[in-house]
Amino acid sequence: MSELPEHVARNRATGMISRGSTSRRVNAVGHKRSPRGASGRFRRRRSKFFPGTWPARMLSSWDVAPPTFPRRSHGAEPVSLGIDNSEGQLGTARRLQGQYGLDFPLIHGDAEAIGYPEASFDFAISEYGACLWVDPERWLPESARLLCPGGQLVFLTNSFLITLCMPTEDEMAATERLLRPAFGMYRVEWPGSLGVEFHLSHGDWIRLLRRSGFEVEDLIEVRPAVGATSSYPFVSVE
């Protein structure tokens, strides 16, 4: 097995626990609730999907239930694959598989280099997983390679704005002040943490997605509902 990239090895050693993410704040059934983040939908160029069809091959590279890629095989049941850099998160995923009667492969690995052929999947999803912990210059091209033409990538990560306003002190809420430069942000390390995160501006995300072969379908700024509350010390609803 080849040596892991430095940031991948560091994140594996930490168990993927982040100062500014929800990855360590998971509810009883393992579904993460996002306090304030950004999500998007991106489709590999040369779409060949038809409205209403369901991808049969899915790859998931998130934490808690790893990234998933599905692929359509006509007349076959959908097939999923999960990959995660954390054995602890894979353990949670296995527990949830047993709880909900699910059965698909779960792989302990690096989302920057997944050992499957090109065009193996129809759909890929990452929720606070690869999109936060893995170098996007590597995992976005790898996702594009794994997806068939017209395949879709969906991911959810921290918003650019909250990262700009996040204090370095642990468990302190984001402020209304910009605490770091808005230009040039990419690799982020928090004092006292071994982990490495990756945060890009919206423009940098779009340019990198297009260079990797994706068409940007949507960019969604998640807004709390009226009356919403936050259980996270690092962000308030205000």
C-alpha positions in Angstrom: 0.0 0.0 0.0 1.4 3.4 -1.0 2.2 6.0 1.7 -0.7 8.2 2.6 -0.4 12.0 1.9 0.6 13.9 5.0 -2.8 15.6 5.5 -4.6 12.3 5.0 -2.4 10.5 7.6 -2.9 13.4 10.1 -6.6 13.3 9.7 -6.7 9.6 10.1 -4.7 9.9 13.3 -7.1 12.4 14.8 -10.2 10.3 14.0 -11.5 13.3 11.9 -12.4 15.6 14.8 -12.5 19.2 13.7 -12.7 22.6 15.5 -15.2 24.0 13.0 -17.2 21.1 11.8 -20.1 19.0 13.1 -18.3 15.8 12.7 -18.0 15.2 16.5 -21.5 16.2 17.2 -23.7 13.4 15.9 -27.1 12.5 17.2 -28.2 9.1 18.3 -29.0 7.7 14.8 -25.9 9.2 13.2 -27.5 11.9 11.2 -25.6 15.2 11.4 -27.5 18.4 11.7 -25.8 21.4 9.9 -25.8 24.7 11.9 -25.0 26.8 8.9 -23.2 25.6 5.8 -23.2 25.5 2.0 -24.2 22.7 -0.3 -24.2 22.2 -4.0 -25.1 19.9 -6.9 -22.6 19.3 -9.7 -23.0 17.1 -12.7 -20.3 15.5 -14.8 -20.4 16.9 -18.3 -22.2 15.1 -21.2 -25.3 14.2 -19.2 -27.1 11.1 -20.2 -29.6 10.8 -17.3 -33.4 11.0 -17.9 -35.7 12.8 -15.5 -37.0 10.5 -12.8 -34.3 7.8 -13.1 -32.6 6.6 -10.0 -28.8 6.1 -10.0 -28.0 2.4 -9.4 -24.4 2.9 -8.4 -23.7 5.3 -5.5 -20.4 6.3 -3.8 -20.4 8.0 -0.5 -17.4 9.7 1.0 -18.7 11.3 4.1 -18.2 10.7 7.8 -20.6 8.6 9.8 -21.9 6.9 6.7 -19.0 7.4 4.3 -19.0 8.9 0.8 -21.3 7.0 -1.5 -21.3 6.5 -5.3 -24.2 4.6 -7.1 -24.3 3.3 -10.6 -27.3 2.5 -12.8 -27.3 -1.0 -14.2 -30.5 -1.4 -16.2 -32.9 -3.8 -14.4 -30.6 -4.2 -11.4 -31.0 -3.1 -7.8 -29.0 0.1 -6.8 -25.5 -0.7 -5.5 -23.7 1.6 -3.0 -20.2 1.9 -1.7 -19.0 3.8 1.3 -15.4 5.0 1.9 -14.0 6.8 4.9 -10.6 7.7 6.3 -11.8 7.0 9.9 -12.2 3.5 11.2 -14.4 5.0 14.0 -16.8 6.5 11.5 -16.9 3.2 9.6 -17.8 1.5 12.9 -20.7 3.9 13.2 -21.8 3.2 9.6 -21.7 -0.6 10.3 -23.8 -0.1 13.4 -26.4 1.9 11.4 -26.3 -0.7 8.6 -27.3 -3.4 11.1 -29.9 -1.1 12.7 -31.6 -0.3 9.4 -31.1 -3.6 7.5 -28.6 -2.2 5.0 -25.8 -4.1 3.3 -23.1 -2.5 1.1 -19.3 -2.4 1.2 -17.6 0.0 3.5 -13.9 0.8 2.8 -11.3 2.3 5.0 -9.4 4.4 2.5 -8.4 7.7 1.0 -11.0 9.6 -1.1 -8.2 11.0 -3.2 -7.4 7.6 -4.6 -10.2 5.1 -4.8 -9.3 1.8 -6.5 -12.2 1.6 -8.9 -12.2 2.0 -12.7 -13.4 5.1 -14.5 -17.1 5.7 -14.8 -17.9 3.2 -12.0 -20.7 5.3 -10.4 -23.7 7.4 -11.2 -23.9 9.5 -8.1 -21.5 10.7 -5.3 -22.3 12.3 -2.0 -20.1 13.8 0.7 -21.5 15.4 3.9 -18.7 16.9 6.0 -16.4 14.2 4.8 -14.1 14.3 1.8 -15.3 17.9 1.0 -13.9 19.1 4.4 -10.9 16.8 5.1 -9.5 15.9 1.7 -7.5 18.1 -0.7 -10.1 19.3 -3.3 -7.4 19.5 -6.0 -7.2 15.7 -5.7 -10.6 14.4 -4.7 -12.7 16.5 -7.2 -10.8 15.1 -10.2 -11.0 11.6 -8.6 -14.7 12.0 -8.2 -15.0 13.1 -11.8 -13.0 10.1 -12.9 -15.3 7.7 -11.0 -18.5 9.2 -12.2 -20.0 8.3 -15.6 -20.8 11.1 -18.0 -23.9 12.9 -16.6 -23.2 11.5 -13.1 -23.9 13.8 -10.2 -21.8 14.9 -7.2 -23.5 16.5 -4.1 -21.6 17.7 -1.1 -22.2 19.7 2.1 -19.4 21.5 4.0 -18.9 24.6 6.2 -19.8 27.9 4.6 -16.9 30.2 3.5 -18.2 33.0 5.7 -18.3 31.0 8.9 -14.7 29.9 8.4 -13.7 33.6 7.9 -15.4 34.5 11.2 -14.3 31.4 13.3 -12.1 32.2 16.4 -9.1 30.0 16.9 -10.1 29.2 20.5 -11.9 25.9 20.8 -15.7 25.9 21.5 -16.1 29.6 20.9 -18.8 30.8 18.6 -18.2 32.5 15.2 -18.3 36.3 15.5 -19.6 39.1 13.2 -16.0 40.1 12.5 -13.7 38.7 9.7 -10.9 37.1 11.5 -8.8 35.9 8.5 -8.2 37.0 4.9 -11.0 36.3 2.4 -8.4 35.7 -0.4 -6.1 32.8 -0.6 -7.8 30.5 1.9 -7.3 26.8 1.2 -5.6 24.6 3.8 -6.7 25.4 7.3 -5.1 24.2 10.5 -6.5 25.1 14.0 -4.1 25.6 17.0 -3.8 22.5 19.2 -5.4 20.2 16.6 -3.5 17.7 14.4 -6.2 17.7 11.8 -6.2 19.5 8.5 -9.2 21.0 6.8 -9.8 22.6 3.4 -11.9 25.7 2.9 -12.4 27.5 -0.4 -14.2 30.6 -1.5 -17.3 30.1 -3.6 -15.4 31.3 -6.7 -12.5 29.0 -6.1 -14.9 26.0 -5.7 -16.7 26.8 -9.0 -13.4 27.2 -10.9 -12.0 24.0 -9.5 -15.2 22.1 -10.2 -15.2 23.2 -13.8 -11.5 22.4 -14.2 -12.2 18.9 -12.9 -14.9 18.3 -15.5 -18.1 19.3 -13.6 -21.0 21.6 -14.5 -22.3 23.6 -11.6 -26.1 23.0 -11.2 -26.7 24.8 -7.9 -25.0 26.4 -4.9 -27.3 26.5 -1.8 -26.7 28.7 1.2 -28.5 26.9 4.0 -30.7 29.3 6.0 -32.0 28.5 9.5 -35.8 28.4 9.7 -37.7 30.9 11.8 -37.5 29.9 15.5 -34.5 27.6 14.9 -32.0 27.1 17.7 -28.4 26.0 17.7 -26.9 23.3 19.9 -23.3 24.0 18.7 -21.0 26.1 20.7 -19.1 27.3 17.6 -22.1 29.0 15.9 -25.2 30.8 17.0 -28.4 31.2 14.9 -27.8 35.0 14.9 
